[in-house]
Amino acid sequence: MIAFSKISSRSRRDCGLLLLIAAWIILPLPATPGHFVQEAVAAENPPAVVADELASFRRIVKAGPANRADARLLHHVLDTRNTELAPIFRATDLNRVAAALDQLRARHRQRPRQRFLQVFPQETLNDSTEHLDTLATACVAHGFSFKEYPPHALSFPIHWQADPFHDRGWRFQLNAWHLLDPHLLLYERKNDPAYLAFPVRISVDWSRQHITDAKQHNFAWYDMAAGRRAAQLAKILDAALGDPAVQVTDADLIQLLAAARIHVQYLSDTSQIAWHSNHGLAQLAGLLALTRAVPELSGATAGHAFAHTSLKKLFNKHFTAEGIHKEHSPVYHVELVNFLWHLLDTGLIADAPLQKLYQSASANIISYVHPNGNLSRVGDGDTNLAAERILFPPSPQLEFVLSRSQRGVRPDTAFQIYRKSGYAAFRSDWQQTPHTDGSYLFFAAGFHSRTHKQADDFTFEWADLGQELLIDSGKFRYDKKSLQRQYAMSTRAHNTVEIDGQDFSRYRLDAFGSAITAGGTADGAYFVEAEVDRKRFFKTKHCRILVFQPGQWLAVIDQLHSPDPHKFTQWFHFAPELTVTADNTGFSAPLAVGDKSLQVIPLYGQETLQQTLIRGQHQPRLQGWTSLDYGELTPNHAASFTARGRNATFITLLWLGDPRANLHPGNTQIHKQIDTIHVRWRLPDGEAGFDYRRLKSGGKLTLLNRSPLANRPPAAPVR
């Protein structure tokens, strides 16, 4: 029962009222948290709409005898305009709270059981029932576990402001009720009410502290936490009201209904929705679930309509016309496709255009998967097997990729260029056997917003001959004060060009959408071209061209032009298992396949270039690290070529072959008049290379030696 209602003695009532009033008086002035990105500082003060609702509860407490407070509260949280609830309101008018709640339960027990969201975080959905049981038991016995941290013991009342590991992500997950995921999933799978006891106790505790006692802290109403918490609360209330086997006291039920009412008010406030990030989608989905679970709530009808309409608009805003999620990270693309599928599958939303978006976006996941089955780590990604992240039934083509060619149907294209989105993915032929030995190049040249955006314009990942070669920095964790997080996001941590030791702009005003200007296939090779004119920090026009012959070589061309002199550094980051050495011609690393190595040599202006090789450096700045898993840095080799001046051109060859081959630069030339680059290198059996010409209509590629891809050339439309 809510602490400020139905108190058995006058002294307890007066004490409770004084505590509530004192808590209210010392609350900071209400403030609107605004639209957060994933690293925004959560607001310490309650949002204005929450403060207003807390004030309403306080007025209800003071409005009359304490023994009628429950009836007044129930009258407040339910929709008085709903004529079907007239018997409930008549009972509350007579102070028959138990009878009113019994009528509310009876309404729900006549309804078909609902399906609700369980998608954040997603990994628990694929867990076996046995493993979920282990997690649930451990949580009750030992406390809340998240990522690599040891369990944090829970005692009631729970310390919701706890920060034992100085990790914002941990605090967010605690207040989003992540710890309830195994229990609620087990209840759904086993239909055993015993699994609801812990979620009810947790949710009532949170509600009493943050509503009855008006406690606040900077994750109590964090946008994503409130959205996910609303989805959890929806399932708890649906079970509490609709399942006769679930026993929840009248006092606890009123407490949870009050929590639901305040969440509906908060999530229905358009100024509180994070419209530009996936947090807004979670908020609206939580509102949609909660208003479907308890449609009798005051504001539920309008809130449900608002959530339904806004979700449709927001999904279309968050994806490009090509079906690519705009948050610069393949792992978040997968998460949002899972989310969209779950909304459609549970019937929480029904919309033909969203169904079409789901089909397109799910098909695009093929472009994000390495031959070893891992998702690309570009953007904020850890090491994840794609098959373990995907929750929806994959198409036959996606199943082929996820199973590493063991099941499904071969995709009909070996490359894809998303010109409106800023991604390109290239592979060797799908008939490559085994599939895990195939070639894969993923290129990122998009900037749509700050959300999950790292200073990584024009970065790429490359895997070939059965192993990862060039890699991304990953995420580390969401702690913007951490030097490791700052490094993982920095330009120097990526396979791109750093200017004057600074990072590329991540300001929204500098977002350029997609920088890809051309791309396609010719003579058995692939190419992609991107260009951006940087205005902030350094006025520099940067064009990058990648030319790729799977299983053989990758050429990286960077042309930079500025009115001012700069220090330009072209960085390459190697997989941690590669041992890279340097000599006066460049860098090399032996490979695990056969008697082959990866050789990296400059083909243009090499006489003036300064080269550097670093691994696991701490001072004067972090360099030569990658974050493979949450909160961890692993040392790896980072190699660079540096040039100085107003203009710089890097033409670097990354070549796969016999380490004993006498590989040397050839007669590489740049013809500015016709905007053509002749790229050449020498091998014992002659000269190899290609010509690339930049055209207004795109690029034109011609190989000097026209060796085809394995089995058959790729074919796909340029998108």
MOQUIQUI-V677870 format. One line per field, one symbol per residue. ss: DSSP state (H for helix, E for strand, L for the rest). psi: psi as a letter, one per 30 degrees, with the letter a starting at -180 (. if undefined). burial: + if it has 9 or more other ideal C-beta (glycine too) atoms within 8 Angstrom, else -. A space follows every 10 residues. Layout:
# MOQUIQUI-V677870
ss = ???
psi = ???
burial = ???
This chain:
# MOQUIQUI-V677870
ss = LLLLLLLLLH HHHHHHHHHH HHHHHHLLLL LLLLLLLLLL LLLLLLLHHH HHHHHHHHHH HHLLLHHHHH HHHHHHHELL LLHHHHHHHH HHHLLLHHHH HHHHHHHHHL LLLLLLLLLL LHHHHHLLHH HHHHHHHHHH HHLELLLLLL LELLLLLLLL LLLLLLLHHH HHHHHLLHHH HHHHHHHHHH LLHHHHHHHH HHHHHHHHHH HHLLLLLLLL LLHHHHHHHH HHHHHHHHHH HHLLLLLLLH HHHHHHHHHH HHHHHHHLLH HHLLLLLHHH HHHHHHHHHH HHHLLLELLH HHHHHHHHHH HHHHHHHHEL LLLLELLLLH HHHHHHHHHH HHHHHHLLLL LHHHHHHHHH HHHHHHHHEL LLLEELLLLL LLLLEHHHHL LLLLLHHHHH HHLLLLLLLL LLLLEEEELL LLEEEEELLL LLLLHHHLLE EEEELEELLL LLLLLLLLEE EEEELLEEEE LLLLLLLLLL LLHHHHHHHL HHHLLLEEEL LELLLLLHHH LLEELEEEEE EELLEEEEEE EEEELLLLLE EEEEEEEEEL LLEEEEEEEE EEEEEEEEEE EEEELLLLLE EEELLEEEEE LLLLLLEEEE EELLLHHHLE EEEEELELLL LLELEELLLL LLLEELEEEE EEEEEEEEEE EEEEEEELLL LLLEELLLEE EHHHLEEEEE EEELLEEEEE EEEEELLEEE EEELLLLLLL LLLLLLLLL
psi = kkfgkhkfle eeeeeeeeee eeeeefklkk kkfajkafgl kkkelkleee eeeeeeeeee effakefgee eeeeeefljf fjffgeeeee eeeghieeee eeeeeeeeff lkklklkifk lffffgklee eeeeeeeeee efakkkbgkl kjkkkkkkif gkifghjeee eeeefgheff eeeeeeeeef hjffffeeee eeeeeeeeef eefhkllgge hkeeeeeeee eeeeeeeeee efjffjjkle eeeeeeeeee eeeeeeffjf ffkifflfee eeeeeeeeee feeiffkkfe eeeeeeeeee eeeeefefkl ffhkkgggje efeeeeeeee eeeeefgfkj keeeeeeeee eeeffeffkl fgfkkkgkai kajkkefffk fljlleeeee eeghgflakk lgkflkkiff eglkkkllkf gkklefglkk kkkkhkjfaf jgkligkgll kkklhglkdk llfaeclijf fkeeeeeefl efgliakkkg glllkgkefg kgbkfkflla kkhglllkkl kkjkekekjk kkkkkkkkjk felkkjkkkk klflkljkjj kkjlkffkjk lkaffbllkk lfjbillkkj kkfkgfffkk kkkkkhkekf lkkhlljelk gkkkklkkkl kklkafkkkk jkkjkkakff kiklkaiklk jeeghkkjkk lklegaklal kkkklfgalk kkkekikllk elklkkkk.
burial = +++++++--- -++--++-++ +-++--+--+ +++-++++-- -++-++++++ ++++++++-+ +----+-+++ +++++++++- -+--+--++- ++---++--+ +-+++-+++- ---+-+++++ -+-++-+-+- -++-++-++- ---+++--+- ++-+---+-+ ------++++ ++++++++++ ++++++++-- --+-++-+++ ++++++++++ ++++++--++ ++++++++++ ++++++++++ +++--+-+-+ ++++++++++ +++++++++- -+++--++++ ++++++++++ ++++++++++ +-++-+++-+ ++-+++-+++ -+++++++++ ++++++++++ ++++-+-++- ---++-++-+ ++++++++++ +-++++++++ ++-+-+--++ ++-+--++++ +++++--+-+ +--+++++++ ++++++++++ -+--++++++ +++++++++- ++++++++++ +++++-++++ +++++++++- -+-+++++++ +++++++++- -+++++---+ +-++++-+++ ++-+++++++ ++-+--++-+ ++++++++++ +-++++++++ -+---+++++ ++++++-+-+ -----++++- +----+++++ ++++++--+- +-+++-+--- -+++++++-+ ++++-+++++ +++----+++ +++++++-+- --+-++-+-+ +----+++++ +++---++++ +++++--++- ++++----++ ---+-+---
